[in-house]
Each structure stands twice: as structure tokens, then as C-alpha cells.
């Protein structure tokens, strides 16, 4: 039984209970890290709805593989983001087509009576789509390390654990990624363009049974 909302428990504490088949502990891990995963998935896909679906998939995978999870300095977030990277890559083919269609939508299609939240999400997606047009020209390893270190702001050590590579490899890949981006555009634009963040909507978690 988890008391006091789990605020006094570390990820390691919670995950040891998850490993013993404790759905309440898993729910607390979800509440602690779901927004970070959600925003990371958005930056990889430029779609808030896809990010929501992918976030659900990431945590379902975490539950299924709960005995295989590796924490980094007591945090499960790097592992979750590594799973998110793989999930996003598996969706890339269909998402590229969606981004091309989104980019072709005229601004006039956003009617004035739409809620500000909806219009804001569309603006975010348009901006992120333009960023990804450049970012997608990086190699897959460069994309992963850039997304983790720059957009998700993981340390080199955390990214190394997430990607299962040495810290030196993380540093060299990030350096190459920045060099490639400089050759394509203004790197600082890509660095900050992943900044749109939003609170995660109510996911379909209430009806999901973690058993």
C-alpha cells in the first residue's frame, strides 16, 4: 500500500513495488512522469494526439517489461524516454504523411470560434512540423541523443543509460548532430523549438487494467 500520495518515495522505491505487481505504485509513476513522456513524444511527432497515444503505449510497455527496467541514478524517466524513442520511430512512416498533410492546411481553415486550446495545439504542431523537416535529416542515433539531451534535458549519463551506450558516445553523437544542424539551419532555432509543452489530457488509463 502506497501512503501520502507517494511523494516521499523515490522512483526506485516505487519501481520495486511495481516489480512485485503493485498497480497503485505504477499509477504514481505514471502521474510523476507522464507529462514528460507526452511532451517528448510531441517533439518527435509534431502531433499532440499521436503523443497521447504513444504515451499510453510507452507506459503499457513499461508495465509489461517492469522486471527489465533499468533506472538511471534512481530515475525511471531515461528508460521511459528510450522506449518513447522506439515507439515514435515505429510510427514515423505514417506520421510523416500526417505532417505533410498538416503543413498544407491553409490558416483560414482555423475558424475564429475554435477554442484557444485547439488553435494553440494547431500552432504548436505547425511549428514543430517545420522543425522536424530539418531535424529528420539527422541520422537515427543523432536524433535520439539530440531529443534526449536537448529537448528532454537529460544529462549525458542519463542519456547513456537510456540508449545503452557509453557517455563518450553520447557526447560525440550530440556534437555531430549539432554540426549537421549548423550545416542545415540555425542550430539555436532547433534547440528551442521543442519548447511547447502542455499538460497531458486525461488518457484512457482509467479503463486500462495493469495485471
HELIX and SHEET records of a PDB file:
HELIX    1   1 UNK A    4  UNK A    6  5                                   3    
HELIX    2   2 UNK A   11  UNK A   18  1                                   8    
HELIX    3   3 UNK A   23  UNK A   45  1                                  23    
HELIX    4   4 UNK A   48  UNK A   64  1                                  17    
HELIX    5   5 UNK A   77  UNK A  104  1                                  28    
HELIX    6   6 UNK A  107  UNK A  109  5                                   3    
HELIX    7   7 UNK A  116  UNK A  135  1                                  20    
HELIX    8   8 UNK A  140  UNK A  146  1                                   7    
HELIX    9   9 UNK A  147  UNK A  151  3                                   5    
HELIX   10  10 UNK A  156  UNK A  163  1                                   8    
HELIX   11  11 UNK A  167  UNK A  184  1                                  18    
HELIX   12  12 UNK A  187  UNK A  193  1                                   7    
END                                                                             
